[in-house]
Amino acid sequence: MKTIFRITRSLLEGIRKDLRRRHVHAYERVGFVTCRFGLVRWADLLCLAHGYFPVADEDYIEDRMFGALIGSAAFRKAMQLAYTQNVGLFHIHLHGHPGVPTPSGIDIRETAKFVPDFFHVRPNLPHGAIVLSSDSLSARIWLSAAAKPKPIDQFSIIGAPLMTIAGLR
Amino acid sequence: MKARSVRQSFLGDNSDDAFQHLTIAIVGLGGGGSHIAQQLAHLGVGQFVLVDPERIEESNLNRLVGGTFADVREKEWKVEIAARLIRGVDPDASVAVARDRWQQSADLLKTCDIVFGCIDSFAGRDELEKAARRYLTPYIDIGMDVHEEKDGTYSVSGQVALSMPGEACLHCMNVLRPELIAQEAAQYGAAGGRPQVVWPNGVLASLAVGIMVQLVSPWHNHHNSVILLEYDGNTPEVRVGSAVSFLRGKTCQHFVDAADLGDPWHGQAPPP
């Protein structure tokens, strides 16, 4: 199965701008992208980004071990969105460098802990985690709570100009 | 770069690849769509999805590019004429055809990078734009009209619009309005064959293809995602639609719900 992630340029640029805002104590910001999905010929999966929800300032926990550590209230609010809007949830954060970003060891370890929890509220939808760079992105998708995540195969940035980015292999 | 592309090398070192990897849908292969199919083949687009439920008739020969008298005799499908035209230019092009209404082949449209809409009715264009937006697919719409004035003369006009997900839609641009759709529905069955000629279709199709090239392989840095071009065939002039200056930077309010995206059934719990 091939997974294709489509996001509008305006939404993507808005997310980058928001994630670059300074926080009082957190080194970086994080948020959640909501997605709807389409199946193509009952095989390939289209992930269609719909909205962006930044973690509120007060929901960051001060901890120098992490670039950003968010508390249960942030997850509760995000999962509420998934439940009420019938959408998949993708955790998102920004690496400052250009080029296709790879998730760090901490990214891989921490997302493996919390992304499967999103299936508690929307068990029939995929969920995932996105890493942005200054000019590109990569993402992993979980198709079920028990499944291992797999990289998104292709990204389409919908806007002027149109851009296609190959996913991590 | 392939030899055939040397004269369009200003479109960028990677433009060959960009066109080759594109999948483009053309819905409606009549007067407008046939022009577009021909131009995209010349550009080097690699994958086509052609959708039209009709066969050619003699009255189409005044404008359907690629159509022949033999096709009329054989009652050839319009999509097959376009496919033949494309393969004549580029034998390696992949062409999927649907001899049906696009609603019966909606799955084919999901994977397309861009959809061209070349259909007559306002209601049909409204539905097609909604379907394209549902899968975050840019939609380029062309529409042409020959209108009889009160003094018995005719005015030829048309427009080309880019409906880019996240930006202004055809309703924002006033290309589609509820009263137009309602008026059309009220006249259903009484309209008869509307006047159509070859050259305005050619002008509009060329403008539409130019918009696509700017999106895929821009040769300049003036990126523009809100485009409405209005053609007056009598003057003759092409102008930027008056709505455009008000719409740049504005968020479309017609496609905002999460439910407007993706397969409507996706995420529903399986039946017990």
Chai-1 contact restraints between the chains, C-beta under 6 A:
chainA,res_idxA,chainB,res_idxB,connection_type,confidence,min_distance_angstrom,max_distance_angstrom,comment,restraint_id
A,R6,B,L136,contact,1.0,0.0,6.0,A-B,restraint_1
A,T8,B,P165,contact,1.0,0.0,6.0,A-B,restraint_2
A,T8,B,G166,contact,1.0,0.0,6.0,A-B,restraint_3
A,S10,B,G166,contact,1.0,0.0,6.0,A-B,restraint_4
A,R36,B,A258,contact,1.0,0.0,6.0,A-B,restraint_5
A,R36,B,L261,contact,1.0,0.0,6.0,A-B,restraint_6
A,R36,B,G262,contact,1.0,0.0,6.0,A-B,restraint_7
A,F37,B,G262,contact,1.0,0.0,6.0,A-B,restraint_8
A,F37,B,H266,contact,1.0,0.0,6.0,A-B,restraint_9
A,G38,B,K110,contact,1.0,0.0,6.0,A-B,restraint_10
A,G38,B,Y135,contact,1.0,0.0,6.0,A-B,restraint_11
A,G38,B,G262,contact,1.0,0.0,6.0,A-B,restraint_12
A,G38,B,D263,contact,1.0,0.0,6.0,A-B,restraint_13
A,V40,B,K110,contact,1.0,0.0,6.0,A-B,restraint_14
A,V40,B,T111,contact,1.0,0.0,6.0,A-B,restraint_15
A,L48,B,L136,contact,1.0,0.0,6.0,A-B,restraint_16
A,L48,B,L261,contact,1.0,0.0,6.0,A-B,restraint_17
A,L48,B,G262,contact,1.0,0.0,6.0,A-B,restraint_18
A,H50,B,A258,contact,1.0,0.0,6.0,A-B,restraint_19
A,H50,B,L261,contact,1.0,0.0,6.0,A-B,restraint_20
A,Q85,B,A258,contact,1.0,0.0,6.0,A-B,restraint_21
A,N86,B,G267,contact,1.0,0.0,6.0,A-B,restraint_22
A,V87,B,A258,contact,1.0,0.0,6.0,A-B,restraint_23
A,N124,B,G267,contact,1.0,0.0,6.0,A-B,restraint_24
A,N124,B,A269,contact,1.0,0.0,6.0,A-B,restraint_25
A,L125,B,G267,contact,1.0,0.0,6.0,A-B,restraint_26
A,I158,B,L136,contact,1.0,0.0,6.0,A-B,restraint_27
A,I158,B,P165,contact,1.0,0.0,6.0,A-B,restraint_28
A,G159,B,S225,contact,1.0,0.0,6.0,A-B,restraint_29
A,A160,B,L215,contact,1.0,0.0,6.0,A-B,restraint_30
A,A160,B,H223,contact,1.0,0.0,6.0,A-B,restraint_31
A,A160,B,N224,contact,1.0,0.0,6.0,A-B,restraint_32
A,A160,B,S225,contact,1.0,0.0,6.0,A-B,restraint_33
A,P161,B,L215,contact,1.0,0.0,6.0,A-B,restraint_34
A,P161,B,P218,contact,1.0,0.0,6.0,A-B,restraint_35
A,P161,B,H223,contact,1.0,0.0,6.0,A-B,restraint_36
A,L162,B,L215,contact,1.0,0.0,6.0,A-B,restraint_37
A,L162,B,V216,contact,1.0,0.0,6.0,A-B,restraint_38
